[in-house]
Amino acid sequence: MVNVTTLIQPRTPTKHPEHLQNIHRPDQLFHYLLPQEAMYRIGIDVGGTNTDAAILDITNLNQASRSVLATCKTPTTPNVTDGIKTAIQDILTKSDIDRGRIHSVAIGTTHFVNAVLERDARRLSRVAVIRLCGPYTRKIPPFSDFPYALRDVVEGSCHYLDGGLEIDGREITALDPDQIKNAVAQIRDAGINVIAVVGVFSALDANGLHEERCKSIIQESHPNISVVCSHTIGGPGLLERENATILNAAILKFARRTIAGFRSAIHHLDLTCLIYVTQNDGTLADASAAAELPVKTFASGPTNSVMGAAFLQGFGQGANSLADKQVIVVDIGGSKSIPSNPGVTESKSDEPQPQPTFVHCFLQASLDKPPVSSRLVVSGQHSRCLMSFPLH
């Protein structure tokens, strides 16, 4: 028989090892969980002009050099695979490390946003929009906020179909599968094979009743059509979410091809490590996820600059907190200069805090990024602001 008194007695506090008793932050615990043998991480920045690479020993980050073992800068090649291979091979030769102990490769790139900024028809696809809205929203059609030069490259047909939600989650109208199939037939006849599906208040559709079902109906009959659902991109605002979804759809094929090139470069160097792509909010996405949601990397450039500068300066390490400092970081690239101020965040944490922000990139689009102030300026004789991230 179980002795009940032993079940109700207070438990003796667990006695942790002495070296773990003063741990108060996850990064401190992570330091102790890392293997004692050296483990390495490679970071790559694929810019429009240069490709930069660095390798770090992540088991020994407390040195003055922040354990940066080697760096390389090489011109970005038309085939990005070649530039990445050259950069990684250079830092591997300089550092002379065991390739089997490379934990991951993290890649930051401006290729996707540059294709949009340059309105490059070779890298952008024409997009058809299916708006699930019932009888509403017709006064402001898709692409209304796009500048003419970009609109000429990506605008496809627009279709207003039954579906969509009210603000309280009720259906505006039920989906009509026959209506969807007829619209897709028209889209195929127009030679378009990328569709943005945008439902009114679809961000509230937790079960994917409308957009996901519409996507499945499309791909059952036309599996070669690429479909992007807006609820995976942005928040409740219809036009901002729709704009971001169209941009994601327009760059989708190029993103898949580019990230396949990243994978190929890593494979040809006989590396079996994980591959990540940096996102707008400072986090990392698996390469497969980034290939499907490239719009989430559009604003990663200034974020990478801020986080890299903070890391090299030791902010967030020990008592060296970033929360009470004002720091200006300037990333001067071949095509853009990006001043950022990471010291104005309202967060008390030294980690990036994802939040939806309206980003003006010729048009208003809803992306996730940390609450920092950034401004994107294209260099040239007549420089002008093309992208602005407002403070929150």
Secondary structure, 3 states (H helix, E strand, C coil): CCCHHHHHCCCCCCCCCHHHCCCCCHHHHHHHHCCCCCCEEEEEEECCCEEEEEEEECCCCCCCCCCEEEEEEEECCCCHHHHHHHHHHHHHHHHCCCHHHEEEEEEEECHHHHHHHCCCCCCCCCEEEEEECCCCCCCCCCCCCCCHHHHHHHEEEEEEECCCECCCCCECCCCCHHHHHHHHHHHHHCCCCEEEEEECCHHHCCCCCCHHHHHHHHHHHCCCCEEEEHHHCCCCCHHHHHHHHHHHHHHHHHHHHHHHHHHHHHHHCCCCCEEEEECCCCCEEEHHHHHHCHHHHCCHHHHHHHHHHHHHCCCCECCECCCCCCCCEEEECCCEEEEEEHHHCCCCCCCCCCEEEEEEECCEEEEEECCCEEEEEECCCCCEEEEEECCC
